[in-house]
């Protein structure tokens, strides 16, 4: 059985998700996207986990999509099996119930930057380069590079990277708000652990709901976030308990407007 290329470990309240394909600079193929989706499910199902960290094995964070994985696809297959599927997986990552910290331990280019952008906080090592080289290959970003990145970093920063082909050093990315902290080489994961400890010490319910509220304010995942917030609120009401009791008891409900 092949070794998993998306590994999950749990350290108390912190889950660490590692992209583990160092021989290919942690570039993604279809099977890795499926593994990442499954890892999201595993992390979210663990009630003890309050924060997640995402990083890459070896010297790279992620080179994004493996060109050999998609280069031979027909246009329709490329659009659906590669772009749309990858987009859904990255959306799954971005909407984890707990805060996600990207420990950017190596270059994050193209899909690798889209991967890092799915996190709530990004901590990059000083040697890291960040960019969107897709247009130089005759293609466009497909995993929310023109959508989530614009919402989170602003259109002009994305224009510079995508239209101008600018590759940013970590310090430049920090000044533009693309990363939140720059640390010495080899220390991103430790810095992420320290930041995760800060988050984990705060109220877990308030933290989770705050993440949802920020998503709504930023125009991301608005429908799902609003419905999740409403469902959490309603689930705690006396009226819901009465409604369920009435249904199971096969009687009319006697709602009292109890919150």
C-alpha positions as CSV (number, residue, x, y, z in Angstrom):
1,X,0.0,0.0,0.0
2,X,1.4,3.4,-1.0
3,X,2.3,5.9,1.7
4,X,-0.3,8.7,2.0
5,X,0.8,11.9,0.4
6,X,-1.5,14.0,2.7
7,X,-0.6,13.2,6.3
8,X,-2.5,14.2,9.4
9,X,-1.2,14.2,12.9
10,X,-2.8,15.6,16.0
11,X,-1.0,17.3,18.9
12,X,-3.5,18.0,21.6
13,X,-5.9,20.7,20.2
14,X,-3.8,21.2,17.0
15,X,-4.0,19.1,13.8
16,X,-1.1,19.2,11.4
17,X,-1.8,18.5,7.7
18,X,1.3,17.9,5.7
19,X,1.5,17.7,1.9
20,X,4.1,14.9,1.5
21,X,5.4,14.6,-2.1
22,X,8.8,16.3,-1.7
23,X,10.3,14.7,-4.8
24,X,7.7,16.7,-6.9
25,X,7.9,19.9,-4.8
26,X,4.5,18.8,-3.2
27,X,2.7,19.2,-6.5
28,X,-0.9,17.9,-6.6
29,X,-2.4,15.2,-8.7
30,X,-6.0,14.0,-8.6
31,X,-5.4,11.3,-6.0
32,X,-3.8,13.9,-3.7
33,X,-6.8,16.2,-4.1
34,X,-8.9,13.3,-3.0
35,X,-6.6,12.7,0.0
36,X,-6.8,16.3,1.0
37,X,-10.6,16.3,0.9
38,X,-10.6,13.2,3.1
39,X,-8.1,14.8,5.5
40,X,-10.4,17.8,5.9
41,X,-13.2,15.4,6.9
42,X,-11.0,13.7,9.4
43,X,-9.7,16.9,11.0
44,X,-13.2,18.4,11.2
45,X,-14.7,15.3,12.8
46,X,-12.2,15.4,15.6
47,X,-13.9,17.3,18.3
48,X,-10.6,17.8,20.2
49,X,-9.1,19.8,17.4
50,X,-9.4,23.6,17.7
51,X,-6.8,24.7,15.2
52,X,-5.2,23.2,12.1
53,X,-1.8,23.8,10.5
54,X,-1.1,23.2,6.8
55,X,2.5,22.7,5.6
56,X,4.7,20.9,3.0
57,X,7.3,18.2,3.5
58,X,10.8,19.0,2.5
59,X,11.9,22.4,1.1
60,X,8.7,23.2,-0.8
61,X,5.3,24.3,0.5
62,X,3.6,23.3,-2.8
63,X,4.2,23.8,-6.5
64,X,0.5,23.6,-7.0
65,X,-0.9,21.4,-9.7
66,X,1.4,18.7,-11.3
67,X,1.5,19.7,-14.9
68,X,2.0,16.1,-16.0
69,X,-1.3,15.3,-14.2
70,X,-3.4,17.5,-16.3
71,X,-1.4,18.3,-19.5
72,X,-2.9,15.3,-21.4
73,X,-6.5,16.0,-20.5
74,X,-9.1,17.0,-23.0
75,X,-10.6,20.5,-22.4
76,X,-13.8,19.2,-20.9
77,X,-12.0,16.8,-18.6
78,X,-9.6,19.5,-17.6
79,X,-12.4,21.9,-16.7
80,X,-14.4,19.4,-14.7
81,X,-12.2,16.7,-13.3
82,X,-9.3,19.0,-12.6
83,X,-10.3,22.6,-12.2
84,X,-13.8,22.2,-10.7
85,X,-12.8,19.3,-8.5
86,X,-9.7,21.0,-7.2
87,X,-11.7,24.2,-6.6
88,X,-14.2,22.2,-4.5
89,X,-11.4,20.6,-2.4
90,X,-9.7,24.0,-1.8
91,X,-13.1,25.4,-0.8
92,X,-13.5,22.6,1.6
93,X,-10.1,23.4,3.1
94,X,-11.0,27.1,3.4
95,X,-14.2,26.5,5.2
96,X,-13.0,24.1,7.9
97,X,-14.8,24.9,11.1
98,X,-11.6,25.7,12.9
99,X,-9.0,28.3,12.0
100,X,-6.3,27.1,9.6
101,X,-2.7,28.4,9.6
102,X,-0.5,27.9,6.6
103,X,3.2,27.3,7.6
104,X,4.7,28.3,4.2
105,X,8.0,26.6,4.5
106,X,9.0,26.9,0.8
107,X,7.9,28.5,-2.4
108,X,4.1,28.9,-3.0
109,X,3.5,29.4,-6.7
110,X,0.3,29.0,-8.7
111,X,-1.8,26.4,-7.1
112,X,0.6,26.4,-4.1
113,X,-0.4,30.1,-3.4
114,X,-4.1,29.2,-3.9
115,X,-3.5,26.4,-1.3
116,X,-1.9,28.9,1.2
117,X,-4.7,31.4,0.5
118,X,-7.3,28.9,1.8
119,X,-5.8,29.4,5.3
120,X,-6.9,32.1,7.7
121,X,-3.3,32.9,8.7
122,X,-0.1,32.6,6.7
123,X,3.4,32.4,8.2
124,X,6.1,32.3,5.6
125,X,9.8,31.7,5.9
126,X,12.1,34.4,4.7
127,X,13.4,32.6,1.6
128,X,9.9,31.9,0.2
129,X,8.9,33.2,-3.2
130,X,5.2,33.8,-4.0
131,X,3.5,34.2,-7.3
132,X,0.9,33.3,-10.0
133,X,2.9,32.1,-13.1
134,X,-0.1,30.6,-14.9
135,X,-0.4,33.1,-17.7
136,X,3.3,32.4,-18.6
137,X,2.2,28.9,-19.3
138,X,-0.8,30.0,-21.4
139,X,-3.3,29.1,-18.7
140,X,-5.3,30.8,-15.9
141,X,-5.6,30.1,-12.2
142,X,-8.3,27.5,-11.5
143,X,-8.4,26.9,-7.8
144,X,-9.7,30.3,-6.8
145,X,-6.6,32.3,-7.7
146,X,-8.7,35.1,-9.2
147,X,-11.5,34.8,-6.6
148,X,-10.4,34.1,-3.1
149,X,-7.1,35.8,-3.6
150,X,-8.7,39.0,-4.7
151,X,-11.1,39.0,-1.8
152,X,-8.4,38.3,0.7
153,X,-5.4,40.2,-0.7
154,X,-6.9,42.9,-3.0
155,X,-7.1,43.0,-6.8
156,X,-3.9,45.0,-7.3
157,X,-1.6,42.5,-5.7
158,X,-3.2,39.7,-7.8
159,X,-2.8,41.9,-10.9
160,X,0.9,42.3,-10.3
161,X,1.4,38.6,-9.8
162,X,-0.9,37.2,-12.5
163,X,-0.8,39.9,-15.2
164,X,2.7,41.2,-14.6
165,X,4.2,37.9,-13.6
166,X,5.8,39.4,-10.5
167,X,7.3,36.9,-8.1
168,X,7.3,38.3,-4.6
169,X,9.8,37.8,-1.9
170,X,8.3,37.0,1.6
171,X,9.0,40.5,2.8
172,X,7.1,42.0,-0.2
173,X,4.2,39.6,0.4
174,X,4.1,40.7,4.1
175,X,3.9,44.4,3.0
176,X,1.0,43.5,0.7
177,X,-0.8,41.5,3.4
178,X,-0.5,38.2,1.5
179,X,1.4,36.7,4.4
180,X,0.9,37.7,8.1
181,X,4.3,36.9,9.5
182,X,7.8,36.2,8.1
183,X,10.2,33.9,10.1
184,X,13.6,32.5,9.6
185,X,14.2,29.5,7.4
186,X,13.2,26.2,9.0
187,X,11.0,27.8,11.7
188,X,7.6,28.2,10.0
189,X,6.0,25.1,11.6
190,X,7.2,26.0,15.0
191,X,5.9,29.6,14.6
192,X,2.6,28.1,13.4
193,X,2.5,25.9,16.5
194,X,3.0,29.0,18.7
195,X,0.2,30.9,16.9
196,X,-2.0,27.9,17.1
197,X,-1.5,27.8,20.8
198,X,-2.8,31.4,21.0
199,X,-5.9,30.5,19.1
200,X,-6.5,27.3,21.0
201,X,-6.5,29.1,24.3
202,X,-9.4,31.3,23.3
203,X,-13.1,30.3,23.4
204,X,-13.6,27.5,20.8
205,X,-17.2,28.3,20.1
206,X,-16.6,32.0,19.8
207,X,-13.6,31.4,17.6
208,X,-15.5,29.1,15.2
209,X,-18.4,31.5,15.0
210,X,-16.1,34.5,14.5
211,X,-14.5,32.7,11.5
212,X,-18.0,32.2,10.0
213,X,-18.9,35.9,10.6
214,X,-15.6,37.1,9.0
215,X,-16.4,34.9,5.9
216,X,-19.8,36.5,5.6
217,X,-18.3,40.0,5.9
218,X,-15.7,39.1,3.2
219,X,-18.3,37.8,0.8
220,X,-17.0,34.2,1.1
221,X,-19.2,31.2,1.6
222,X,-22.1,33.5,2.6
223,X,-25.0,31.2,2.2
224,X,-23.5,28.2,4.0
225,X,-22.1,30.5,6.8
226,X,-25.4,32.2,7.4
227,X,-27.3,28.9,7.5
228,X,-24.7,27.3,9.8
229,X,-24.9,30.3,12.2
230,X,-28.7,30.1,12.2
231,X,-28.7,26.4,12.7
232,X,-26.3,26.6,15.7
233,X,-28.6,29.2,17.2
234,X,-31.8,27.3,16.6
235,X,-30.3,24.0,17.8
236,X,-30.0,25.5,21.3
237,X,-33.7,26.7,21.6
238,X,-36.5,25.2,23.6
239,X,-38.7,25.4,20.6
240,X,-36.5,22.9,18.7
241,X,-36.6,20.5,21.6
242,X,-40.4,20.8,21.7
243,X,-40.6,20.3,17.9
244,X,-38.6,17.1,18.0
245,X,-40.5,15.8,21.0
246,X,-43.8,16.5,19.3
247,X,-42.7,14.8,16.1
248,X,-41.4,11.6,17.9
249,X,-44.5,11.6,20.2
250,X,-46.8,12.1,17.2
251,X,-48.6,15.1,18.7
252,X,-49.0,18.7,17.8
253,X,-46.2,20.9,18.9
254,X,-46.8,23.5,21.7
255,X,-44.2,26.1,20.9
256,X,-43.6,28.8,23.5
257,X,-41.0,30.9,21.8
258,X,-38.3,29.6,24.1
259,X,-34.8,30.6,23.2
